[in-house]
Amino acid sequence: MQTTPNLPLIDISQDRSLHSIVARGTEEIYQGHPTTVLLPDGRTIYAVWSIGHGGPAGPMARSDDEGRTWTQIDTPKDWTSTVNCPSIYRMVDPQGTARLFIFSAQPGMSQTYSEDEGQTWAPVRSLGMPCVMAFSSVIRRRDGSYLGMYHRRAGDVDRDILQVWQTISKDGGLTWGTPALAAVRQDCNPCEPCVFRAPDSGQFCCLMRENTHTGCSLMMFSDNEGDTWTDPVYTPWGLSGDRHAAKYTDDGRLFVCFRDMAPNSPTRGHFVAWVGTYEDIVQNRPGQYRVKLLHSFAGNDCGYPGLERLPDDSLLTTTYIKYDDGPTKHSVVSVRIRMPELDALAAKSAPVT
C-alpha cells in the first residue's frame, strides 16, 4: 500500500471565477452534504443538501443554466422530518416513466419522488432499511433494474464496524428488494460506496471510503452486474478519500472527486480530484494527476460532492465547504472544470519522484 504522494498536484482552489454559490452559509446556518442530478436537457440541475452536519434534510436548489446560477425552491412539506445527507437520482421504470427520487438516511432510509421533473413531490415514506446514510450510489443494470448501494453499522453491539450493503429495484426506484451484504473487511471500515462501469465492458467498479483512515481507500469489482463482488482491496494512493463521485470525460478518462484523506497528502482534508484511466484503477497504478479544487477552512469537514458532465464536456462538481475564514459556516459551492485547462496546468507541474 502506497503511503506517500506519487502524483503531480495542480491547485485551482483560489480561482473563484470557476465557482458558483448554490447556498451561502451564515454565522448561524451550516449548509452541508449536497448531491446533484442533471436532467436530460443537459442544462437543468437539481441540488439537495442538509442543514447542519448530518442534520435534517434542508433546501433544494435548481439551476437552469448548467450550474452557473442557482435558485432555491420549495421542498416537500414533510421533508425536514428526515435526517442526514439527502441524495438525488433520476430513474426510469420498465414502462418508460421517469422519476426524480430523493433519499435521506433516517428514519429507515426515507424516500420521496417526483413524476414531473421536480415540480411536485410525493409524500415522504420510509423504506424500512436501517442505514448510516442513504444511497451514495445508484447504477442502472443491463436488464433495466437499479442497484442501490449504501452503508450501515454491523449491529447494535458492533456499532463502530461499518459494512456496505446493496438492494435492487425492478420498478424504477419505487420499491426495493431485500438488502444484501456487499462488502466487509475485518481490518477496515468500508462505507460510502461509489459504483461505475468500465468504459468497454460490463464490469462494475466500487470505490469506498475506509473509515479508520489509517491507509488508502478501498475498491472492489463485479463481473455480474453487482450480484457478487471481489474482496475489497486498497485503492491507489491518489484515490484515497471520502465520498467519491466519478464521471468519464469525452476522451474516456475518469475524473473522480472527493475529500482528500490520503496518507501524508499535502492537501489532506481539502476537496480534490483524481484524473486517470479505468485501467489505472484496475492495475493499481498511480493515475495521471491530482487537483486541489477547493480549500477547506474547517479541516476535513468538506467534500460530499455531486458531479455532472455537461454537454460541452466540462464537469460541474458541487460540494459543501467552509468557503471563507472567520465565523461564517459552511456553504454549498459548485466548481466548473474544463479538462484541457487542467491538462495544460498538469503539463507544467513537476513530476513526483
C-alpha positions in Angstrom: 0.0 0.0 0.0 1.4 3.4 -1.1 1.6 5.8 1.8 3.4 8.8 0.3 2.5 11.1 -2.6 3.2 9.7 -6.1 1.2 12.1 -8.4 1.7 15.6 -9.7 -0.6 18.1 -8.0 -2.2 21.2 -9.5 -4.1 23.8 -7.5 -7.1 25.7 -8.9 -8.7 26.3 -5.5 -8.1 30.0 -5.5 -9.6 30.7 -8.9 -13.0 31.9 -7.8 -14.0 32.6 -11.4 -14.7 28.9 -11.6 -17.1 28.9 -8.6 -20.8 29.5 -8.2 -22.6 29.7 -4.9 -25.5 27.4 -4.5 -26.3 28.3 -0.9 -24.1 30.6 1.3 -23.6 29.7 4.9 -24.0 32.3 7.6 -22.9 32.6 11.2 -26.0 30.6 12.2 -26.6 28.3 9.2 -24.4 25.4 8.1 -25.2 24.2 4.6 -23.9 20.7 4.2 -23.6 17.5 2.2 -25.1 18.1 -1.2 -25.8 15.9 -4.1 -27.0 16.8 -7.6 -28.7 15.4 -10.7 -28.6 16.6 -14.3 -31.8 16.4 -16.3 -31.8 15.1 -19.9 -32.0 18.6 -21.4 -28.3 19.0 -20.3 -29.0 22.3 -18.6 -31.3 21.8 -15.7 -29.6 20.6 -12.4 -31.1 20.0 -9.0 -29.2 20.1 -5.8 -30.3 18.8 -2.4 -28.5 19.1 1.0 -28.7 19.0 4.8 -28.8 21.8 7.3 -26.1 21.3 9.8 -23.5 18.4 9.8 -25.6 15.3 9.2 -28.7 17.3 10.2 -32.2 17.4 8.8 -32.8 17.4 5.1 -32.7 21.0 4.0 -33.5 23.2 1.0 -33.4 22.3 -2.7 -32.0 24.5 -5.5 -32.4 24.4 -9.2 -30.1 25.7 -12.0 -31.4 26.3 -15.5 -28.1 27.3 -16.9 -25.7 24.3 -16.3 -24.9 25.4 -12.7 -23.9 29.0 -13.4 -26.7 30.4 -11.3 -29.0 28.8 -8.7 -32.4 29.4 -7.3 -33.7 27.8 -4.0 -37.1 26.2 -4.4 -39.7 24.7 -2.2 -39.2 21.2 -0.9 -41.9 18.6 0.2 -43.6 19.8 3.4 -42.6 16.7 5.3 -39.0 16.6 4.0 -37.5 18.3 7.0 -38.7 15.3 9.2 -35.9 13.2 7.6 -32.2 13.4 8.6 -28.7 13.1 7.2 -27.3 13.7 3.7 -30.1 13.5 1.2 -29.1 12.1 -2.3 -31.0 12.7 -5.5 -31.3 10.4 -8.6 -33.3 10.1 -11.8 -34.6 6.7 -12.6 -36.8 5.2 -15.4 -39.2 2.3 -14.8 -39.9 -0.5 -17.3 -42.8 1.4 -18.8 -40.6 4.4 -19.6 -41.8 6.7 -16.8 -39.0 8.8 -15.4 -39.0 10.0 -11.8 -36.7 12.1 -9.6 -36.0 10.4 -6.3 -34.6 11.9 -3.1 -33.4 9.6 -0.3 -32.4 10.5 3.2 -30.9 8.3 5.9 -33.4 8.5 8.7 -35.9 7.2 9.5 -35.1 3.8 7.9 -33.9 5.4 4.6 -36.7 7.7 3.6 -37.9 8.4 0.1 -39.8 10.9 -1.9 -40.2 11.2 -5.7 -41.4 13.5 -8.4 -43.1 12.4 -11.7 -42.9 15.9 -13.3 -39.2 16.7 -13.1 -39.3 18.3 -9.7 -42.4 20.4 -9.8 -44.4 18.3 -7.3 -43.3 15.6 -4.8 -45.0 12.5 -3.3 -45.3 12.2 0.5 -42.2 11.0 2.3 -42.2 7.4 3.3 -39.6 5.1 5.0 -38.2 2.1 3.0 -37.5 0.3 6.3 -33.8 -0.1 5.6 -31.6 0.9 8.5 -28.5 2.8 7.3 -25.9 5.4 8.3 -26.5 7.2 5.1 -28.9 6.7 2.2 -27.8 5.5 -1.2 -24.4 7.1 -2.1 -24.6 5.3 -5.4 -27.3 4.0 -7.7 -26.5 2.4 -11.1 -28.7 1.0 -13.8 -28.1 -2.6 -14.7 -28.3 -4.1 -18.2 -31.8 -5.6 -17.5 -33.2 -2.2 -16.6 -33.2 -2.7 -12.9 -31.3 -0.4 -10.5 -28.6 -1.4 -8.0 -28.6 0.9 -4.9 -25.6 0.8 -2.6 -25.2 2.3 0.9 -23.6 1.6 4.2 -24.8 0.7 7.7 -23.4 -0.4 11.1 -22.8 -4.1 11.7 -25.3 -4.2 14.6 -26.3 -2.7 17.9 -23.3 -4.3 19.6 -20.6 -3.6 17.0 -21.8 0.0 16.2 -18.3 1.1 15.2 -18.0 -1.6 12.5 -19.3 -0.4 9.1 -20.4 -2.5 6.1 -21.5 -1.8 2.6 -25.0 -3.1 1.6 -27.0 -3.2 -1.6 -30.5 -3.6 -2.8 -32.2 -3.9 -6.2 -35.2 -2.1 -7.6 -37.1 -3.6 -10.6 -39.7 -0.9 -10.9 -37.6 2.2 -11.4 -36.9 3.0 -7.8 -40.4 2.9 -6.3 -39.7 -0.3 -4.3 -36.5 -2.1 -3.3 -35.7 -5.7 -2.6 -34.3 -7.3 0.5 -30.9 -5.8 1.2 -27.8 -8.0 1.0 -24.3 -7.5 2.4 -21.9 -6.4 -0.4 -18.6 -5.6 1.4 -17.0 -6.2 4.7 -13.3 -6.3 5.7 -12.1 -7.2 9.2 -9.3 -4.7 9.5 -11.2 -1.8 7.8 -14.5 0.1 7.8 -15.8 0.3 4.3 -18.5 2.9 3.6 -19.9 5.5 1.2 -19.7 3.3 -2.0 -19.3 4.9 -5.4 -20.2 2.5 -8.3 -19.5 3.0 -12.0 -19.0 0.8 -15.1 -15.8 0.1 -17.0 -15.7 2.0 -20.3 -15.5 -1.0 -22.6 -17.0 -3.9 -20.6 -19.8 -4.7 -18.2 -17.6 -4.7 -15.2 -18.6 -2.6 -12.2 -16.0 -0.9 -10.0 -16.9 0.3 -6.5 -14.7 2.8 -4.7 -15.3 3.0 -0.9 -14.3 5.3 1.9 -12.2 3.5 4.6 -13.4 5.0 7.8 -10.4 4.1 10.0 -8.4 6.5 7.9 -5.2 4.5 8.6 -4.3 3.9 5.0 -5.8 4.1 1.5 -9.4 3.8 0.4 -10.9 0.5 -0.7 -12.2 -0.9 -4.1 -13.9 -4.0 -5.3 -15.2 -5.2 -8.7 -18.1 -7.2 -10.1 -18.4 -9.0 -13.4 -22.1 -10.0 -13.0 -23.9 -6.6 -12.6 -23.3 -6.5 -8.9 -24.7 -9.9 -7.9 -21.3 -10.7 -6.4 -18.1 -8.7 -5.7 -14.4 -9.4 -5.3 -12.9 -8.9 -1.8 -12.2 -5.3 -1.0 -8.6 -4.2 -1.6 -6.8 -0.9 -1.2 -7.1 1.7 -4.0 -4.1 3.6 -5.5 -2.8 6.3 -3.1 -4.3 9.1 -5.2 -7.8 7.8 -4.8 -7.7 7.8 -1.0 -10.5 9.9 0.4 -14.2 10.1 1.4 -17.4 10.1 -0.6 -16.1 9.6 -4.2 -18.0 10.8 -7.2 -16.9 9.7 -10.7 -17.6 10.6 -14.3 -15.9 9.8 -17.6 -14.6 12.7 -19.8 -15.0 12.9 -23.5 -11.7 11.2 -24.1 -12.5 8.2 -21.9 -10.5 9.2 -18.8 -12.0 9.2 -15.3 -12.5 12.3 -13.1 -13.1 11.3 -9.5 -13.6 14.0 -6.8 -13.7 13.5 -3.0 -12.5 14.7 0.3 -8.8 14.0 0.4 -7.7 11.6 3.2 -4.6 10.1 1.6 -1.8 9.4 3.9 0.8 12.2 4.1 -1.1 14.2 1.4 -0.2 17.9 1.2 -3.9 18.5 0.5 -5.3 16.2 3.2 -8.7 17.4 4.3 -9.4 19.6 1.3 -11.7 18.9 -1.7 -9.7 17.3 -4.5 -10.0 15.3 -7.7 -8.0 12.4 -9.2 -7.6 12.1 -13.0 -6.6 8.8 -14.6 -8.0 5.8 -16.5 -10.1 2.9 -15.5 -7.1 0.6 -16.2 -5.1 2.7 -13.7 -7.5 1.7 -11.0 -7.7 -2.0 -12.1 -3.9 -2.3 -12.3 -3.4 -0.2 -9.1 -1.4 2.4 -11.0 -1.0 6.0 -9.6 -3.0 7.7 -12.3 -2.2 11.0 -14.2 -2.5 13.8 -11.6 -4.5 15.3 -8.7 -6.3 18.6 -8.5 -7.0 20.7 -5.4 -10.4 22.0 -6.2 -11.4 23.9 -3.1 -9.7 24.9 0.1 -11.4 24.0 3.3 -11.2 26.4 6.2 -12.6 23.7 8.5 -10.1 20.9 8.2 -11.6 17.7 6.8 -15.2 18.7 7.1 -16.0 19.1 3.4 -16.3 17.2 0.2 -19.5 15.3 -0.2 -20.0 16.1 -3.9 -22.4 15.9 -6.7 -20.7 15.6 -10.1 -22.2 16.2 -13.6 -20.7 16.0 -17.1 -22.1 18.8 -19.2 -22.8 18.9 -22.9 -19.6 20.8 -23.7 -17.6 18.1 -21.8 -16.9 20.4 -18.9 -17.6 19.0 -15.4 -19.5 20.6 -12.6 -18.9 19.4 -9.1 -20.9 20.7 -6.2 -19.9 20.3 -2.6 -20.1 21.7 0.9 -17.2 23.6 2.4 -16.2 26.3 4.8 -15.5 28.7 2.0 -14.0 31.6 3.9 -12.1 32.0 7.1 -13.9 33.6 10.1 -17.3 33.0 11.7 -19.3 32.1 8.6 -20.3 28.4 8.5 -20.3 26.1 5.5 -21.6 26.9 2.1 -22.7 24.8 -0.9 -20.4 25.7 -3.8 -20.1 24.5 -7.4 -16.8 24.3 -9.3 -16.7 24.2 -13.1 -13.8 22.3 -14.6 -12.5 22.1 -18.2 -10.2 19.2 -18.8 -7.9 20.9 -21.5 -7.2 23.6 -18.9 -6.3 21.1 -16.2 -4.1 19.1 -18.7 -2.2 22.3 -19.6 -1.6 23.0 -15.9 -0.6 19.4 -15.2 1.9 19.5 -18.1 3.7 22.4 -16.3 3.7 20.7 -12.9 6.8 19.0 -11.5 6.8 15.2 -11.7 6.7 13.3 -8.4 9.7 11.1 -7.8 
